[in-house]
Amino acid sequence: MSETRWLSACEQEIWRAFMSAVDGLTDQFARQLQRDANMPYTYYEILVALSEAPDRTLRMSELAGARGSSRSRLSHAVSRLEEAGWVRRQNCPTDKRGSFAVLTDEGFAALAAAAPGHVTEVRQRLFDVLTPEQIAQLGDISRAIMRGLGTPTQPPCPER
């Protein structure tokens, strides 16, 4: 068994700053969406994933994977979104146990109404406080972390 590679004092400070920044941003985005759109952040992310999918439809298992959520947690959230009329479930014709989540026109409209406030908050809290060089570094760092997690990444944006 290999010896534990403890974090240095500098690494520990960076780790804590990173986690505080991620937690703080997530909390800020959640509060903004709840305040301005009466929508939990989790619901917003589900609506975004569906809006970007072909025919605004994803298999529930794919949606859970894309959201990094358990199937039971996702199922509960989708039930709430169904109650709001923003999502509907559709049975899978080839798999009796499978089902799809489909973004309704009402759900798309709710997402479209919430998006400007969310984007403004993201810009203000993240991009506006960084230099262009830091933004490029953040992209590189984020993609490296995602690769380390085995998560597919997009290539760097051409703006760089």
C-alpha positions as CSV (number, residue, x, y, z in Angstrom):
1,M,0.0,0.0,0.0
2,S,1.4,3.4,-1.0
3,E,2.0,6.2,1.5
4,T,-0.6,9.0,1.7
5,R,0.5,12.1,-0.3
6,W,-0.8,14.8,2.1
7,L,-1.5,18.2,0.8
8,S,1.1,20.9,1.4
9,A,-0.1,24.0,3.3
10,C,-0.3,25.9,-0.1
11,E,-2.3,23.0,-1.7
12,Q,-4.6,22.9,1.3
13,E,-5.3,26.7,1.0
14,I,-5.9,26.3,-2.8
15,W,-8.2,23.3,-2.2
16,R,-10.3,25.2,0.4
17,A,-10.4,28.4,-1.7
18,F,-11.6,26.3,-4.7
19,M,-14.3,24.5,-2.7
20,S,-15.5,27.8,-1.2
21,A,-15.7,29.4,-4.6
22,V,-17.6,26.5,-6.1
23,D,-20.0,26.3,-3.1
24,G,-20.4,30.1,-3.1
25,L,-21.2,30.3,-6.8
26,T,-23.7,27.4,-6.6
27,D,-25.4,29.0,-3.6
28,Q,-25.6,32.4,-5.3
29,F,-27.0,30.9,-8.5
30,A,-29.6,28.9,-6.6
31,R,-30.7,31.9,-4.6
32,Q,-31.0,34.1,-7.7
33,L,-33.0,31.5,-9.6
34,Q,-35.3,30.9,-6.6
35,R,-35.8,34.7,-6.0
36,D,-36.2,35.8,-9.6
37,A,-37.8,32.8,-11.3
38,N,-39.2,30.8,-8.4
39,M,-37.2,27.9,-9.7
40,P,-34.7,25.6,-7.8
41,Y,-31.3,25.5,-9.5
42,T,-31.6,21.7,-10.0
43,Y,-34.8,22.2,-12.0
44,Y,-33.1,24.9,-14.1
45,E,-30.3,22.5,-14.9
46,I,-32.7,19.7,-15.9
47,L,-34.6,22.1,-18.2
48,V,-31.4,23.2,-19.8
49,A,-30.3,19.6,-20.4
50,L,-33.6,18.9,-22.0
51,S,-33.6,22.1,-24.1
52,E,-30.3,21.1,-25.6
53,A,-31.3,17.5,-26.4
54,P,-32.7,16.4,-29.8
55,D,-36.5,16.9,-29.8
56,R,-36.0,18.3,-26.2
57,T,-36.2,14.6,-25.0
58,L,-33.8,12.5,-23.0
59,R,-34.0,9.1,-21.5
60,M,-34.4,9.4,-17.7
61,S,-31.1,7.4,-17.2
62,E,-29.2,9.7,-19.6
63,L,-30.7,12.8,-17.8
64,A,-29.6,11.4,-14.5
65,G,-26.1,10.8,-15.8
66,A,-25.9,14.2,-17.4
67,R,-27.0,15.8,-14.1
68,G,-24.7,13.6,-12.0
69,S,-27.8,12.7,-10.0
70,S,-29.3,9.4,-8.7
71,R,-32.3,8.1,-10.6
72,S,-34.5,8.4,-7.6
73,R,-33.5,12.0,-6.9
74,L,-34.0,12.8,-10.6
75,S,-37.4,11.0,-10.7
76,H,-38.6,13.2,-7.8
77,A,-37.5,16.4,-9.5
78,V,-39.1,15.4,-12.8
79,S,-42.3,14.6,-10.9
80,R,-42.3,18.2,-9.6
81,L,-41.6,19.5,-13.1
82,E,-44.5,17.4,-14.4
83,E,-46.8,19.0,-11.8
84,A,-45.7,22.4,-13.0
85,G,-46.4,21.4,-16.6
86,W,-42.8,21.9,-17.7
87,V,-41.9,18.3,-18.4
88,R,-43.8,15.2,-19.3
89,R,-42.8,11.6,-19.2
90,Q,-43.1,9.3,-22.2
91,N,-42.7,5.5,-22.1
92,C,-39.9,4.0,-24.1
93,P,-41.5,1.9,-26.9
94,T,-38.5,-0.6,-26.9
95,D,-37.9,-0.9,-23.2
96,K,-40.8,-1.4,-20.8
97,R,-38.7,-0.2,-17.8
98,G,-37.3,2.9,-19.6
99,S,-38.9,6.3,-19.9
100,F,-38.1,9.6,-21.4
101,A,-38.4,13.1,-20.0
102,V,-39.7,15.6,-22.6
103,L,-39.5,19.4,-22.2
104,T,-42.9,20.9,-22.9
105,D,-43.5,24.3,-24.5
106,E,-44.4,25.6,-21.1
107,G,-41.2,24.3,-19.7
108,F,-39.2,25.9,-22.5
109,A,-41.0,29.2,-21.9
110,A,-40.2,29.0,-18.1
111,L,-36.5,28.3,-19.0
112,A,-36.5,31.2,-21.5
113,A,-37.9,33.5,-18.8
114,A,-35.4,32.4,-16.2
115,A,-32.3,32.4,-18.4
116,P,-31.6,36.1,-18.7
117,G,-31.4,36.6,-15.0
118,H,-29.2,33.5,-14.6
119,V,-26.8,34.5,-17.3
120,T,-26.5,38.0,-15.8
121,E,-25.7,36.4,-12.4
122,V,-23.1,34.0,-14.0
123,R,-21.5,36.9,-15.9
124,Q,-21.4,39.2,-12.8
125,R,-20.2,36.6,-10.3
126,L,-17.8,34.6,-12.5
127,F,-16.7,36.2,-15.8
128,D,-16.7,39.9,-14.8
129,V,-14.3,39.3,-11.9
130,L,-11.7,37.5,-14.0
131,T,-9.3,38.7,-16.6
132,P,-9.4,37.2,-20.1
133,E,-6.3,35.3,-19.3
134,Q,-7.8,33.9,-16.1
135,I,-11.0,32.9,-18.0
136,A,-8.8,30.9,-20.5
137,Q,-7.0,29.3,-17.6
138,L,-10.3,28.5,-15.9
139,G,-11.4,26.7,-19.0
140,D,-8.1,24.8,-19.3
141,I,-8.2,23.8,-15.6
142,S,-11.9,22.8,-15.7
143,R,-11.3,20.6,-18.8
144,A,-8.3,19.0,-17.1
145,I,-10.4,18.2,-14.0
146,M,-13.2,16.8,-16.1
147,R,-10.7,14.5,-18.0
148,G,-9.4,13.3,-14.6
149,L,-13.0,12.4,-13.7
150,G,-13.5,10.6,-17.0
151,T,-16.1,13.2,-18.1
152,P,-16.2,14.1,-21.8
153,T,-15.1,17.7,-22.5
154,Q,-15.5,20.2,-25.3
155,P,-12.5,21.6,-27.0
156,P,-11.4,25.1,-26.0
157,C,-13.6,27.8,-27.5
158,P,-12.3,29.6,-30.7
159,E,-12.5,33.0,-29.0
160,R,-9.1,32.2,-27.5
